[in-house]
Each structure stands twice: as structure tokens, then as C-alpha cells.
Amino acid sequence: MVLKAVSLTVNVQKQLREAINEALNNSPKRKFEESVELIVTFPGLDVKKADVKLREVLFLPHAPKKKSKICIVAEGDLALQAKGMEGFHRVLSKAELEELGKSKKMVKKLAKDCDWVLVQSDLMGLAGRILGPALGPRGKIPIAVPPRADLKQFLDRYSRAVIVRIKDQPQIQTKIGTVSNTIDELVENAMAVLNLIDSKLRGVVKIGDIYIKKTMGKPVKIKL
């Protein structure tokens, strides 16, 4: 099956809506905010040999209700701005980053704890050297922020951000929201992911099955 013009295909949206509704209701509610994920498979794709590479940061139309843990490394006015705002999980100074770099264990802990790491642009070299070895294997990278940036805008964008990528399996699996998002929001987010895949991989690989699942739920196949 080749995905064609999904943004204009009402049938795809209808099938997504049905699958999302089923996925949300096919397992009991949990005591934590479960993610809702979209899975797209690519039959016959050998990820070890193929030249097909995909790693894109996508800003969803609607933010997942469970907030992303956004961390920032900053100095001066940018650090003061970050500390005075709600939304940052952690604000690190240059000195704190250098101290953190003395312990690989603590660096790995930070890399695991933060979904996104923003870094004041003139500290990118230091952050890359200290955090890069721990962020890279987790599919994360430091994100440069100009010293005079509007941090509210960065918070808004990265609260909606997900990584869409083919890694070590012939598939893409990415979050489209959480169980507290409305079905309309989840459908729009899923369509944004499918449109990105369509724009990057149309005519390059064959798309197989598409599924929706909750963190602890069974995958629901979209019947296209």
C-alpha cells in the first residue's frame, strides 16, 4: 500500500478516528497518563542496508496533555528568564553543567530525565561535549537557543514536539498525544505525522500496516 495525499483523504481520517476510539477503550484506565502512539510499518525495508534515513522533529498541532520535560542550559538574562517561567523542568548554568560533566552517571541521568535539552547558543560546544555522548544514543540532540530568544515560543513549540524516525526496526513509532487529548486532537496529530512521512518517503519505500496503541494497550490496526 502506498500512502497518497493523506491530507486530502477523508477515509484515512475516518479510519484513524475509529482506531483511536477503539485503542482508547480496549484496555482499563491506568493510574498514569498513558501515551497514544502511531506505528507505521515498512515491509521489506532492511534498516541495516537501506539508504533510507528519516529523523525529523515534528511540531504537532496539539500538545500532549502530559507535559514534556524541557530542560535548558543558560547564563545571564536567558537563565533569569527561564527561572522566572513555568514550564522548564530544569535550568542549568554553565558551572552546573561543567560540574555535571564530572560524573557520567549524572549526565546519563539528565539525558534520560529530559525530553528536550535547550542550550544557549554560545554554550553549544560545551553542552555537546558533555551531554552529546548521553543524548545521542537516546535519539536526542542539544537545541541551540539565541541569547535573546523568546523562551515562551520555544516552550510552546517543544511541548508539541515529537521525533519521527526510522531507527533499528523497519517502522516508525511516535507519540501523537495522551489519553487526555480529545479524539479530534489525536486525529489531527496523527494526520500531521502521516503527512510528514508521506512528504519524506513517498515513492521511496512501501508503507505497510498502520496501528494505534496506548502505552499499556494492544495495537489497533487501521483498516485502510
C-alpha positions as CSV (number, residue, x, y, z in Angstrom):
1,M,0.0,0.0,0.0
2,V,1.3,3.4,-1.0
3,L,0.2,6.4,1.0
4,K,-1.2,9.1,-1.3
5,A,-2.3,12.6,-0.4
6,V,-3.3,11.6,3.1
7,S,-4.1,15.2,4.0
8,L,-6.9,15.1,1.5
9,T,-8.2,11.6,2.2
10,V,-11.3,11.8,4.4
11,N,-11.3,8.0,4.6
12,V,-8.0,8.0,6.3
13,Q,-9.2,10.4,8.9
14,K,-12.4,8.3,9.5
15,Q,-10.3,5.1,9.9
16,L,-7.9,6.9,12.3
17,R,-10.8,8.1,14.4
18,E,-12.3,4.6,14.6
19,A,-8.9,3.1,15.5
20,I,-8.1,5.7,18.1
21,N,-11.5,5.3,19.7
22,E,-11.0,1.6,19.9
23,A,-7.5,1.9,21.3
24,L,-8.6,4.3,24.0
25,N,-11.3,1.8,25.1
26,N,-9.8,-1.6,24.6
27,S,-7.9,-1.7,28.0
28,P,-8.6,-0.5,31.5
29,K,-7.6,3.0,32.6
30,R,-4.2,3.2,34.3
31,K,-3.1,5.3,37.2
32,F,-0.8,7.3,35.0
33,E,-1.3,9.3,31.9
34,E,-0.7,6.8,29.0
35,S,0.7,8.0,25.7
36,V,-1.2,7.3,22.5
37,E,1.2,6.2,19.7
38,L,1.1,5.8,16.0
39,I,3.0,3.0,14.4
40,V,3.7,2.8,10.7
41,T,5.5,-0.3,9.2
42,F,7.7,-0.7,6.1
43,P,7.7,-4.3,5.0
44,G,10.8,-5.4,3.2
45,L,12.9,-2.5,4.4
46,D,16.3,-3.6,5.7
47,V,17.3,-0.9,8.0
48,K,20.9,-2.2,8.2
49,K,21.4,-2.0,4.4
50,A,19.0,0.6,3.2
51,D,19.9,4.1,2.4
52,V,16.5,5.3,3.7
53,K,17.1,7.6,6.6
54,L,14.5,9.6,8.5
55,R,14.8,11.6,11.6
56,E,12.6,14.7,11.8
57,V,11.4,16.8,14.7
58,L,7.7,17.4,14.1
59,F,5.7,20.1,16.0
60,L,2.2,18.5,16.5
61,P,-0.9,20.7,16.1
62,H,-1.9,19.9,19.6
63,A,0.4,19.4,22.7
64,P,0.1,16.1,24.5
65,K,-1.7,16.7,27.9
66,K,1.3,15.1,29.7
67,K,3.9,17.9,29.7
68,S,7.3,17.2,28.1
69,K,10.3,17.7,30.4
70,I,12.1,20.6,28.8
71,C,15.5,21.4,30.3
72,I,17.7,24.4,29.4
73,V,21.4,25.3,29.8
74,A,21.7,29.1,30.0
75,E,23.5,32.0,31.6
76,G,22.7,35.7,32.3
77,D,19.4,37.1,31.2
78,L,18.3,33.9,29.4
79,A,18.8,31.9,32.6
80,L,16.9,34.5,34.6
81,Q,14.0,34.4,32.1
82,A,13.9,30.6,32.2
83,K,13.9,30.6,36.0
84,G,11.0,33.1,36.1
85,M,8.8,31.0,33.8
86,E,6.6,28.0,34.4
87,G,7.4,25.1,32.2
88,F,11.1,24.3,32.4
89,H,11.8,21.0,34.1
90,R,15.4,22.1,34.9
91,V,17.6,25.2,34.4
92,L,21.3,24.6,34.4
93,S,24.1,27.2,34.5
94,K,27.4,26.8,32.7
95,A,29.1,26.0,36.1
96,E,26.4,23.4,36.9
97,L,26.9,21.8,33.5
98,E,30.6,21.6,34.0
99,E,30.1,20.1,37.4
100,L,27.7,17.6,36.0
101,G,30.3,16.6,33.4
102,K,32.5,15.1,36.1
103,S,30.0,12.2,36.5
104,K,29.0,10.1,33.6
105,K,26.3,8.6,35.7
106,M,24.7,12.0,36.4
107,V,25.0,13.0,32.7
108,K,23.1,9.9,31.7
109,K,20.5,10.6,34.4
110,L,19.9,14.0,33.0
111,A,19.8,12.7,29.4
112,K,17.1,10.2,30.5
113,D,15.2,12.7,32.5
114,C,14.9,15.5,30.0
115,D,12.8,15.0,26.8
116,W,14.3,18.1,25.2
117,V,17.5,20.0,26.1
118,L,17.7,23.6,25.0
119,V,21.1,25.3,25.1
120,Q,22.1,28.9,24.9
121,S,23.9,29.1,21.5
122,D,27.3,30.2,22.9
123,L,27.3,27.2,25.2
124,M,26.5,24.6,22.5
125,G,30.2,23.4,22.2
126,L,30.4,22.7,25.9
127,A,27.0,21.1,26.0
128,G,27.7,18.9,23.0
129,R,30.9,17.7,24.6
130,I,29.4,16.9,27.9
131,L,25.8,15.9,27.0
132,G,26.3,14.6,23.5
133,P,27.5,11.1,24.3
134,A,24.5,10.5,26.6
135,L,21.9,12.3,24.4
136,G,22.9,10.7,21.1
137,P,22.1,7.1,21.9
138,R,18.7,8.2,23.1
139,G,17.9,10.0,19.8
140,K,18.2,13.4,21.4
141,I,20.3,16.4,20.5
142,P,21.0,19.8,22.1
143,I,18.9,22.5,20.6
144,A,20.5,25.9,20.2
145,V,18.7,29.0,21.6
146,P,19.8,32.5,20.8
147,P,20.7,34.6,24.0
148,R,17.8,37.0,23.3
149,A,15.3,34.3,22.3
150,D,11.6,34.4,23.3
151,L,11.6,31.3,25.6
152,K,7.8,31.2,25.7
153,Q,7.8,30.4,22.0
154,F,10.5,27.7,22.4
155,L,8.4,26.2,25.3
156,D,5.3,26.2,23.2
157,R,7.0,24.6,20.2
158,Y,8.8,21.9,22.1
159,S,5.8,21.0,24.3
160,R,4.3,19.9,21.0
161,A,7.5,18.3,19.5
162,V,8.0,14.6,18.7
163,I,10.7,12.8,16.9
164,V,9.7,10.9,13.8
165,R,12.4,8.4,12.8
166,I,13.3,5.0,11.4
167,K,15.9,3.6,13.8
168,D,16.7,-0.1,14.2
169,Q,13.3,-1.6,13.1
170,P,11.5,-1.2,9.7
171,Q,8.9,1.1,11.3
172,I,8.2,4.4,12.8
173,Q,6.6,4.6,16.2
174,T,5.9,8.0,17.7
175,K,3.6,9.7,20.2
176,I,0.6,11.6,19.0
177,G,-0.7,12.6,22.4
178,T,-2.0,11.1,25.6
179,V,-5.3,9.6,26.7
180,S,-6.5,13.0,27.9
181,N,-6.3,14.6,24.5
182,T,-9.6,14.7,22.6
183,I,-10.1,12.3,19.7
184,D,-10.2,15.3,17.3
185,E,-6.7,16.4,18.6
186,L,-5.3,12.8,18.3
187,V,-6.6,12.5,14.7
188,E,-5.1,15.9,13.7
189,N,-1.8,14.9,15.3
190,A,-1.8,11.5,13.6
191,M,-2.5,13.2,10.3
192,A,0.4,15.5,10.8
193,V,2.7,12.5,11.3
194,L,1.4,10.7,8.3
195,N,1.7,13.8,6.1
196,L,5.4,14.2,7.2
197,I,6.1,10.5,6.3
198,D,4.3,11.0,3.0
199,S,6.3,14.0,2.1
200,K,9.7,12.4,3.0
201,L,9.2,8.8,1.9
202,R,6.6,8.8,-1.0
203,G,8.0,6.7,-3.8
204,V,11.0,5.6,-1.7
205,V,9.6,2.8,0.4
206,K,6.4,0.9,0.6
207,I,4.2,1.6,3.6
208,G,2.6,-1.5,5.2
209,D,0.3,-1.6,8.2
210,I,-0.6,1.3,10.4
211,Y,-1.5,0.9,14.1
212,I,-2.7,3.0,17.0
213,K,-1.9,1.9,20.6
214,K,-1.8,3.2,24.2
215,T,1.3,2.7,26.3
216,M,-0.2,-0.4,28.0
217,G,-2.8,-1.3,25.4
218,K,-2.9,-3.6,22.4
219,P,-2.2,-2.2,18.9
220,V,-5.3,-1.5,16.8
221,K,-4.8,-1.9,13.1
222,I,-6.2,0.9,10.9
223,K,-8.3,-0.8,8.2
224,L,-7.4,1.1,5.1
